[in-house]
Amino acid sequence: MKHRINVHLALGAVLALGVAGCASDDARVSAGAVEPGPGSVGVSQGGAQDFGLFRQILEDGLIPGPDTLDDVGFFAEHKLDYPAADCGEDVCMHGLLGIMGNMISGSPCTLIQIGMTSPVDLGALERPPLHLVVAVDTSGSMQGDPITYLKAGLVEMIGALEPDDRISLVRYAERADVVLEMAEASDAAALTRAFEGLASGGATNLYDGLFTAFAVAERHLDPARQNRVIFLSDGVATAGLTSPARIEALARGYAERGIGVTAVGVGGEFDVALMRGLSEIGAGNFYFLEDPRAVREVFTEEVKTFLVPLALDVDLDIAVGDGYVVRGAYGTNGFRAREGGGSVHIPSLFLAGRTSAEEPVEGGRRGGGGAILLELVPRADQRGVEEPRAVGSLGLSWKHPLTGEARSQRIDIEAPSAPDAPPEAGYFSGDTVEKGFVMLNLFAGFELAAQLAADADPRTARRTLEALRPNVEAWLEEHPDPDIEDDLRYVDLFIRNLIAAEADVQPYTPADPPNPWPAD
C-alpha cells in the first residue's frame, strides 16, 4: 500500500534583470518574505545536460571546456522551495523578486524568480504502463568499467518497473540487433540474463542503433502506454550514417509519432552536441554517467519520474514593462526574443527527486528543479514610462499529458521602485530568490572561467573564481544550503586545477576579474 503524502511540484524560472545603480554586492536584505511550501518537488525541463560531465572533469584534475557546462542542467540540480499551490489549478505560477549586486564584480542586478507549484500527491500518482526500448552501445570502447557499470544500472532498474511495463533491448556496434522485444517487466530473471549478457566489441553505428530502437517502439506503439527510447553511447558515430543532422532528423520524425528519446552519454568521448540534441527533439532528458552511483540513479529515477511528463506543450510568454528591454536569456534552449519581451516553449516537464532544499547531497545527482533566466536592462530614456514599477507580465499555458486539456495562468511582476532608482539596501522577497541569485552567480563564474581557460588565460580564470568564492562562502555562513556547499567544492577544485595549469603559461600581470554582465 502506498503512503499518501502532500507534495508540490516546482519549476524555477529565474529572470536575471540588470539594473544600473542598485544594491552593493553585500546587500542581503529580505523584505516581504514568502514562506516556501513544505516538501515541494522540483520539475525538470527535458533536454538538460546534467552537471556530471563538468564535475567529473574537475574531479580528474583537468579543466572543463565551455561546452561541458549547460545552464539548463546546472540549474536543474538545485532545489528551490516555492510557495504552496493556491490558484485552484494543477499548476500554479509564483513570482519572487530580488535586487542586489553580483558576487563577482559587484555590478548591480535585479532578479525575478518564477516558480510553479502543484498539489500533487506523489503517493497516489500512477503513471500509465510503459514500453521502454533500451538501445545500448556495445562497441569496443565500452569495454571494461563502462559496460560493467551500465549492466549494473540496467539490472537495478528492474526493481523500479511496474508489472504491466514492457521492456525491449537493442544492442548496437557495427550493426544493431534486437535482444528482447516487449518482455514483461515482471520476468526479472529474463531481463537480468539479457542485461548481464551484453558484451562489447566493434565500431559505433549510432544511426542503426537508434533506427532499430525506434522501429521496435513503432511496431508496438500503443496510445495507452508511454513509449520511449533510452539511447546510450560512449562515442561518436564511426560506422553507417555518421551525419548528426541525419541522426537528429530520424529522432524528429519519430517524436512526431509520439516516441520520445532520453539520451545517455557514457565516458568522456561521446558526442555531447548530438546527444543533447536528441533529448531536446525527443522531449526527454540528457545524462552523463560518470560513476556507478550515477548509472544506478539515472535508470531508477528515469523510470520513476522522468518518463512521465507532468505537462506538455508548455509555453511561457514574457511581456516586459516599458521601462526595460531584453538583453539575454539563460537556462533554456528555447527562448525566442521579440520586441517588448519573448517566449519560451518547453516540450515537457518532469518531476525531480528531492522534496526539500534542506535534504543532504549524498552523491550522484542532486536534482530538484530548474531555472530559466532572462536578463533585462533599463531603457536609456525613461521618459514616457507610464508604469515605472511594472517589470512585466508573465503568461503560462500547458496541456495535461493524459487528457490534452489546456490550462493557463497570468501574473504581473512589480518592483518596489523604478528601473533607474532601485532600493539602496537591496531587496529579496524570500530565501528562494536569494538562492537563485547565488546559483546564477556560480554558473556565470564557472562559465567565464571555463572560457578564459580555453582562451589560454588560466590566471584570469582563477582570479574570477577567487573573486566569487568569498562571497559565496559568506552567504553560506548565514544560509546553509547543501546545493551551494557542493557548488563551492567544485569552485575550489576548479581553482586548484587552474593553479596547476598556470605552470604552462608565460607569466604576465593578470587583469582584474571581468564582469560577467558588462551591460548592467
C-alpha positions, 0 to 999 in steps of 0.5 A, a space after each residue: 500500500 502506498 503512503 499518501 503524502 502532500 507534495 508540490 511540484 516546482 519549476 524555477 524560472 529565474 529572470 536575471 534583470 540588470 539594473 544600473 545603480 542598485 544594491 552593493 554586492 553585500 546587500 542581503 536584505 529580505 523584505 516581504 518574505 514568502 514562506 516556501 511550501 513544505 516538501 515541494 518537488 522540483 520539475 525538470 525541463 527535458 533536454 538538460 545536460 546534467 552537471 556530471 560531465 563538468 564535475 567529473 572533469 574537475 574531479 580528474 584534475 583537468 579543466 572543463 571546456 565551455 561546452 561541458 557546462 549547460 545552464 539548463 542542467 546546472 540549474 536543474 540540480 538545485 532545489 528551490 522551495 516555492 510557495 504552496 499551490 493556491 490558484 485552484 489549478 494543477 499548476 500554479 505560477 509564483 513570482 519572487 523578486 530580488 535586487 542586489 549586486 553580483 558576487 563577482 564584480 559587484 555590478 548591480 542586478 535585479 532578479 525575478 524568480 518564477 516558480 510553479 507549484 502543484 498539489 500533487 500527491 506523489 503517493 497516489 500518482 500512477 503513471 500509465 504502463 510503459 514500453 521502454 526500448 533500451 538501445 545500448 552501445 556495445 562497441 569496443 570502447 565500452 569495454 571494461 568499467 563502462 559496460 560493467 557499470 551500465 549492466 549494473 544500472 540496467 539490472 537495478 532498474 528492474 526493481 523500479 518497473 511496474 508489472 504491466 511495463 514492457 521492456 525491449 533491448 537493442 544492442 548496437 556496434 557495427 550493426 544493431 540487433 534486437 535482444 528482447 522485444 516487449 518482455 514483461 517487466 515482471 520476468 526479472 530473471 529474463 531481463 537480468 540474463 539479457 542485461 548481464 549478457 551484453 558484451 562489447 566489441 566493434 565500431 559505433 553505428 549510432 544511426 542503426 542503433 537508434 533506427 532499430 530502437 525506434 522501429 521496435 517502439 513503432 511496431 508496438 506503439 500503443 496510445 495507452 502506454 508511454 513509449 520511449 527510447 533510452 539511447 546510450 553511447 560512449 562515442 561518436 558515430 564511426 560506422 553507417 550514417 555518421 551525419 548528426 543532422 541525419 541522426 537528429 532528423 530520424 529522432 524528429 520524425 519519430 517524436 512526431 509519432 509520439 516516441 520520445 528519446 532520453 539520451 545517455 552519454 557514457 565516458 568522456 568521448 561521446 558526442 555531447 552536441 548530438 546527444 543533447 540534441 536528441 533529448 531536446 527533439 525527443 522531449 526527454 532528458 540528457 545524462 552523463 554517467 560518470 560513476 556507478 552511483 550515477 548509472 544506478 540513479 539515472 535508470 531508477 529515477 528515469 523510470 520513476 519520474 522522468 518518463 512521465 511528463 507532468 505537462 506538455 506543450 508548455 509555453 511561457 510568454 514574457 511581456 516586459 514593462 516599458 521601462 526595460 528591454 531584453 538583453 539575454 536569456 539563460 537556462 533554456 534552449 528555447 527562448 525566442 526574443 521579440 520586441 517588448 519581451 519573448 517566449 519560451 516553449 518547453 516540450 515537457 516537464 518532469 518531476 525531480 527527486 528531492 522534496 526539500 532544499 534542506 535534504 543532504 547531497 549524498 552523491 550522484 545527482 542532486 536534482 530538484 528543479 530548474 531555472 530559466 533566466 532572462 536578463 533585462 536592462 533599463 531603457 536609456 530614456 525613461 521618459 514616457 514610462 507610464 508604469 515605472 514599477 511594472 517589470 512585466 507580465 508573465 503568461 503560462 499555458 500547458 496541456 495535461 499529458 493524459 487528457 490534452 486539456 489546456 490550462 493557463 495562468 497570468 501574473 504581473 511582476 512589480 518592483 518596489 521602485 523604478 528601473 533607474 532608482 532601485 532600493 539602496 539596501 537591496 531587496 529579496 522577497 524570500 530565501 528562494 530568490 536569494 538562492 537563485 541569485 547565488 546559483 546564477 552567480 556560480 554558473 556565470 563564474 564557472 562559465 567565464 572561467 571555463 572560457 578564459 581557460 580555453 582562451 589560454 588565460 588560466 590566471 584570469 580564470 582563477 582570479 574570477 573564481 577567487 573573486 566569487 568564492 568569498 562571497 559565496 562562502 559568506 552567504 553560506 555562513 548565514 544560509 546553509 544550503 547543501 546545493 551551494 556547499 557542493 557548488 563551492 567544492 567544485 569552485 575550489 577544485 576548479 581553482 586548484 586545477 587552474 593553479 596547476 595549469 598556470 605552470 604552462 603559461 608565460 607569466 604576465 600581470 593578470 587583469 582584474 576579474 571581468 564582469 560577467 554582465 558588462 551591460 548592467 
